[in-house]
Amino acid sequence: MTDKARNFVHAALMVFFLLVPRGALQGATPGVVMDNRTGTAFLFDAETDTITGSIPLPANLNGSGDCVMLGDRGPAFVTDFGFRLWGLDFEVSPPRLDTISNPIRISNPGEDIAVNQNAKYLVVCDGNGAAPVSVVDLATRREASSFPLGADCNSVDVCADGSVLVTSYTQDFVRRLMLDATGHLTDTGERLTVTRPMNVYCAPGAATGLVVNQGSAVRSFSVPGLTELSAHSLDTIGLTVVFSPDAHRIFVRDGASVNAFTYDAAGGQIGADPLLHIDTDSAIGYFGMEQMAIDPSGAKLYVPSYLGNLKVYSTSSGALLKEISFPENTAHNGICLPKG
């Protein structure tokens, strides 16, 4: 997008949000969906399913990526493919980029983000070539350490036991690192071969993990050990997994649909047949980004689209509950909500 076009879109957003009541900007259950085309974080309320504001990322020439939400009210952190993280402050009206330390410089371009169990560290990966895994200390808002994989790191997640799961699309692996109390990573030597992995997840309880790949499958594995436990084929390229708050179900997004399965978080068994199937708008195959989210109650599933809409589905029936409208010329990718 040219600077002229970008300025036009931002001006249109300003007009669009003049129609939103000032009091609505806080939102009871805040959510964030990233717009890759304009480099903007859109805010929405997951109770009323309405847009409540937007925060443009400054000097953003590379688009936008993933986001994570800390606590029930934020802050949130987002990537921009520019070796930076940005913090979003929801405790002011209207919400804005936080004034503490933006931007946070990191050692990779920045695409996928995960947060550790006690919300002390963010761990960040990027899929564009060999770049180190970055660990950011949330107390200082500075990079605490970086860890070279010797390969691309295209997705990352942090388990409750401190395990850090990372994938390489070009080297076909899931590896397990360990994050210590000082924010440093070490290699356990554990490795699972997976052809062209797209995203990796640690299940609640940290006994098992899940990986989705370009080979159209979701696979579970043990943590520790990285031994494959079960697998299920998908219609197209695997992109995103979200767990229900009770961790008894998983929702798996591929390039054209969402399927829900039962899941045994302790034993790693994926249900044989889908509980429900939802046909969705086609999705771009971003590495590591969470292109789907579930609300804290577990009742609603949010599925963003590169077409610029955000669809809300019932997690029990798969029925479309609402389509949240956005300004024209938006293209969504990463989305985040508070954890259940």
C-alpha positions as a printed Julia matrix, in Angstrom:
340×3 Matrix{Float64}:
   0.0     0.0    0.0
   1.32    3.46  -0.88
   1.66    6.19   1.75
  -1.15    8.12   0.04
  -3.48    5.11   0.16
  -2.5     4.38   3.75
  -3.26    7.94   4.81
  -6.61    7.75   3.06
  -7.52    4.57   4.92
  -6.49    6.03   8.28
  -8.59    9.12   7.58
 -11.54    6.86   6.77
 -11.01    5.03  10.06
 -11.11    8.32  11.95
 -14.51    9.12  10.41
 -15.73    5.57  11.03
 -14.92    5.67  14.75
 -16.48    9.09  15.3
 -19.72    7.1   15.14
 -18.67    4.89  18.07
 -19.76    6.23  21.51
 -16.78    7.29  23.61
 -17.99    5.22  26.55
 -17.97    2.09  24.41
 -14.24    2.27  23.78
 -13.35    0.46  27.03
 -15.44   -2.67  26.3
 -16.45   -5.29  28.85
 -14.41   -8.11  27.26
 -11.78   -6.51  25.02
 -10.55   -8.26  21.91
  -8.03   -7.31  19.23
  -7.94   -8.23  15.56
  -5.0    -7.13  13.43
  -5.37   -5.58   9.98
  -2.41   -6.49   7.82
  -3.28   -4.04   5.05
  -3.27   -0.83   7.11
  -1.11   -1.9   10.06
  -3.95   -1.23  12.52
  -5.1    -2.99  15.68
  -8.91   -3.01  15.73
 -10.53   -3.3   19.14
 -13.87   -5.0   19.75
 -16.08   -5.96  22.68
 -16.63   -9.73  22.81
 -19.8    -9.35  24.89
 -21.66   -7.04  22.5
 -19.65   -8.04  19.4
 -19.17   -4.44  18.34
 -16.09   -2.53  17.24
 -14.92   -0.14  19.96
 -11.87    1.58  18.44
  -8.62    1.24  16.55
  -4.93    1.84  17.21
  -2.71    2.39  14.12
   0.86    1.16  14.48
   3.21    4.05  13.69
   5.7     3.94  10.81
   4.48    0.49   9.94
   5.55   -0.44   6.43
   5.47   -4.24   6.79
   1.91   -4.99   7.87
   0.88   -6.52  11.18
   0.98   -9.99  12.67
  -0.01  -11.85  15.81
  -1.32  -10.5   19.13
  -1.56  -11.75  22.72
  -3.79  -10.49  25.55
  -2.59  -10.44  29.16
  -5.24  -10.77  31.86
  -8.88   -9.82  31.49
  -8.25   -6.18  30.56
  -4.94   -6.27  28.77
  -2.45   -4.93  27.98
  -2.06   -6.58  24.59
   1.1    -6.95  22.52
   1.32   -7.15  18.73
   3.98   -7.79  16.07
   4.67   -5.82  12.89
   7.36   -7.75  10.9
   9.7    -4.84  11.63
  11.81   -6.31  14.5
   9.41   -4.69  16.98
   6.63   -5.43  19.44
   3.99   -2.84  20.34
   2.07   -2.65  23.62
  -1.6    -1.59  23.6
  -3.1     0.11  26.66
  -6.83   -0.48  27.29
  -6.96    1.28  30.66
  -7.2     4.74  29.1
 -10.04    6.21  27.06
  -9.68    5.96  24.16
  -7.21    3.03  24.19
  -3.81    3.78  22.66
  -0.26    2.57  22.29
   1.14    2.38  25.8
   3.55    5.09  26.88
   5.99    2.82  28.74
   8.48    1.65  26.13
   7.04    1.44  22.62
   8.39   -0.02  20.49
  10.11   -3.05  22.03
  13.07   -4.05  19.86
  13.56   -7.77  19.2
  16.1    -9.88  17.32
  13.73  -11.32  14.7
  11.2    -9.59  12.43
   8.32  -10.63  14.7
   5.29  -12.7   13.67
   4.13  -15.25  16.29
   3.93  -14.39  20.01
   3.38  -16.55  23.1
   3.33  -15.66  26.81
   4.61  -17.85  29.64
   2.47  -19.12  32.52
   3.12  -16.28  34.99
   2.97  -13.58  32.3
   6.57  -12.59  32.99
   7.97  -13.22  29.49
   6.87  -13.04  25.87
   8.52  -15.42  23.41
   8.54  -14.32  19.76
   9.35  -16.1   16.46
   9.29  -15.21  12.8
   9.12  -17.38   9.72
  11.16  -15.33   7.25
  14.5   -17.1    7.21
  16.85  -18.1   10.01
  16.43  -15.7   12.93
  16.78  -16.27  16.67
  13.91  -16.86  19.08
  13.4   -13.69  21.14
  12.44  -13.53  24.84
  11.04  -10.22  26.15
  10.92   -9.36  29.86
   7.5    -7.78  30.51
   8.74   -6.02  33.66
  11.4    -4.05  31.78
   9.75   -4.2   28.32
  13.12   -5.16  26.89
  14.53   -8.24  25.18
  16.0   -10.45  27.91
  17.67  -12.99  25.62
  17.67  -14.59  22.19
  18.28  -18.18  21.13
  19.59  -19.22  17.69
  17.92  -22.34  16.31
  20.14  -22.53  13.27
  16.94  -22.58  11.21
  13.78  -20.59  10.73
  11.42  -20.47  13.71
   7.97  -20.06  12.23
   5.78  -20.73  15.29
   6.11  -20.86  19.07
   4.14  -21.68  22.22
   5.03  -21.77  25.91
   3.78  -24.56  28.19
   2.81  -24.29  31.85
   5.97  -26.2   32.84
   8.3   -23.78  31.04
   8.68  -25.89  27.91
   8.9   -23.78  24.75
   7.71  -25.51  21.58
   9.12  -24.16  18.32
   8.74  -25.25  14.71
  10.76  -24.89  11.52
   8.92  -24.92   8.2
  12.08  -25.47   6.16
  13.71  -28.02   8.49
  10.47  -29.99   9.19
  10.62  -30.14  12.99
   9.03  -29.4   16.31
  11.65  -28.87  19.02
  11.33  -28.4   22.77
  13.34  -25.72  24.54
  13.13  -24.72  28.21
  12.6   -21.19  29.55
  14.21  -20.51  32.92
  13.3   -17.96  35.59
  15.78  -15.41  34.19
  14.3   -15.46  30.68
  16.92  -17.65  29.0
  16.29  -20.6   26.71
  18.12  -23.94  26.62
  17.69  -26.86  24.22
  16.35  -30.19  25.57
  17.45  -32.02  22.43
  13.9   -33.33  21.86
  12.63  -33.2   18.31
   9.6   -34.42  16.34
   9.72  -34.6   12.54
   6.7   -32.92  10.93
   6.55  -31.99   7.27
   6.13  -28.22   6.84
   4.6   -27.33  10.22
   2.49  -24.16  10.31
   1.64  -23.76  14.0
   2.3   -25.46  17.34
   0.46  -25.5   20.68
   0.92  -26.74  24.21
  -2.25  -28.17  25.74
  -3.44  -26.96  29.16
  -1.62  -29.02  31.78
   1.53  -29.26  29.61
   1.3   -33.06  29.14
   0.66  -32.93  25.4
   0.96  -30.63  22.4
  -0.57  -30.17  18.96
   0.92  -29.24  15.62
  -0.85  -28.41  12.34
   0.98  -28.58   9.04
   0.78  -27.8    5.36
   0.18  -31.51   4.79
  -3.41  -30.98   5.97
  -3.29  -32.67   9.36
  -3.41  -31.97  13.1
  -1.15  -34.18  15.24
  -0.78  -34.55  18.99
   2.43  -35.45  20.79
   3.75  -35.97  24.31
   5.42  -33.27  26.4
   8.14  -34.05  27.3
   9.39  -36.55  24.75
   7.71  -35.23  21.57
   6.36  -38.67  20.68
   3.4   -38.62  18.27
   0.17  -39.8   19.93
  -2.68  -39.31  17.44
  -3.54  -37.52  14.2
  -6.49  -36.4   12.12
  -6.57  -35.24   8.51
  -7.93  -31.82   7.52
  -9.56  -30.56   4.33
  -6.68  -28.21   3.45
  -3.55  -26.67   5.01
  -3.68  -26.57   8.84
  -3.46  -23.07  10.33
  -4.78  -22.55  13.84
  -5.95  -24.48  16.92
  -7.84  -23.14  19.93
  -8.78  -25.07  23.07
 -12.12  -24.8   24.81
 -11.72  -23.32  28.33
 -12.14  -26.8   29.87
  -9.6   -28.25  27.35
 -12.01  -31.07  26.42
 -12.43  -29.82  22.83
 -10.22  -28.34  20.16
 -11.24  -26.16  17.22
  -8.96  -26.57  14.22
  -8.92  -24.09  11.34
  -7.64  -25.04   7.92
  -7.65  -22.95   4.76
 -11.39  -23.25   4.2
 -13.13  -24.54   7.33
 -13.16  -25.08  11.09
 -13.65  -28.51  12.66
 -14.2   -29.25  16.36
 -12.96  -32.48  17.95
 -12.97  -33.94  21.42
  -9.51  -33.87  22.97
  -7.85  -35.59  25.9
  -5.3   -33.05  27.07
  -3.57  -35.58  29.32
  -3.42  -38.5   26.88
  -3.34  -36.57  23.6
  -6.16  -38.43  21.87
  -8.01  -36.47  19.16
 -11.63  -37.55  18.59
 -12.19  -39.78  15.57
 -15.02  -37.71  14.09
 -15.63  -33.95  14.11
 -18.22  -32.69  16.59
 -19.07  -29.93  14.12
 -17.89  -28.53  10.79
 -18.01  -24.86   9.8
 -17.32  -23.64   6.28
 -15.46  -20.33   6.51
 -13.89  -17.73   4.24
 -10.56  -18.85   2.86
  -7.54  -17.95   4.96
  -3.97  -16.92   4.17
  -1.32  -19.42   5.31
   0.45  -17.22   7.86
   3.05  -18.92  10.04
   2.19  -19.12  13.73
  -0.49  -16.44  13.82
  -3.66  -17.14  15.75
  -6.3   -16.75  13.06
  -9.09  -17.79  15.42
 -10.06  -17.13  19.05
 -12.62  -18.3   21.59
 -14.3   -16.04  24.15
 -13.6   -16.59  27.89
 -16.98  -18.3   28.43
 -16.27  -20.78  25.64
 -19.57  -20.01  23.9
 -18.37  -18.03  20.87
 -15.72  -18.65  18.23
 -14.23  -15.66  16.38
 -12.9   -16.27  12.86
 -11.25  -13.3   11.07
 -10.84  -13.15   7.32
  -8.45  -11.6    4.85
 -11.63  -10.28   3.21
 -11.93   -7.88   6.16
 -14.79   -9.35   8.16
 -14.96  -11.05  11.55
 -17.49  -13.86  11.88
 -18.78  -15.09  15.24
 -19.96  -18.7   15.52
 -21.61  -20.74  18.25
 -19.14  -23.27  19.67
 -21.98  -25.67  20.48
 -23.84  -25.7   17.16
 -21.49  -24.04  14.68
 -24.24  -21.56  13.74
 -23.21  -18.1   12.53
 -24.21  -15.68  15.3
 -22.96  -12.41  13.85
 -20.69  -10.86  11.26
 -18.89   -7.79  12.6
 -18.46   -5.14   9.9
 -15.23   -3.21   9.42
 -14.21   -0.32   7.15
 -13.4    -1.21   3.57
  -9.87   -2.14   2.53
  -9.04   -4.13   5.67
  -7.48   -7.61   5.7
  -7.41   -9.41   9.04
  -4.92  -11.94  10.33
  -4.0   -12.28  14.06
  -6.7   -12.13  16.74
  -6.61  -12.37  20.54
  -9.03  -12.41  23.5
  -8.6   -12.92  27.24
  -8.11  -16.56  28.24
 -11.01  -18.43  29.82
